[in-house]
Amino acid sequence: MDSKKTQQTEQNTKPSRRKFFIGAGATVGAAAVVSQTPIGQALVQEVGTAVAGSKDGYHLTAHIKKYYQTTLV
């Protein structure tokens, strides 16, 4: 193979920033949609009860609950 074809092949296989952001956007969008389903709401509730069960470290306060509710699209 000559070097020109090798460079073109490497450029086509290199991950790009654009593809990364498209994939990240699709993932965030899917997560937002799932969080609005009954299963997603149950998962958010389950995580909240698991976090609230610990006595030391992270505490789920009313302020944090309100923040989590605002992050759900």
Contacts in CASP RR format, 6 or more apart in sequence:
PFRMAT RR
TARGET T0000
AUTHOR 0000-0000-0000
METHOD contacts of the structure
MODEL  1
MDSKKTQQTEQNTKPSRRKFFIGAGATVGAAAVVSQTPIGQALVQEVGTA
VAGSKDGYHLTAHIKKYYQTTLV
29 73 0 8 1.000
32 72 0 8 1.000
32 73 0 8 1.000
34 40 0 8 1.000
35 41 0 8 1.000
35 43 0 8 1.000
35 44 0 8 1.000
35 72 0 8 1.000
35 73 0 8 1.000
36 72 0 8 1.000
36 73 0 8 1.000
44 68 0 8 1.000
44 72 0 8 1.000
48 60 0 8 1.000
51 58 0 8 1.000
51 60 0 8 1.000
52 59 0 8 1.000
52 60 0 8 1.000
END
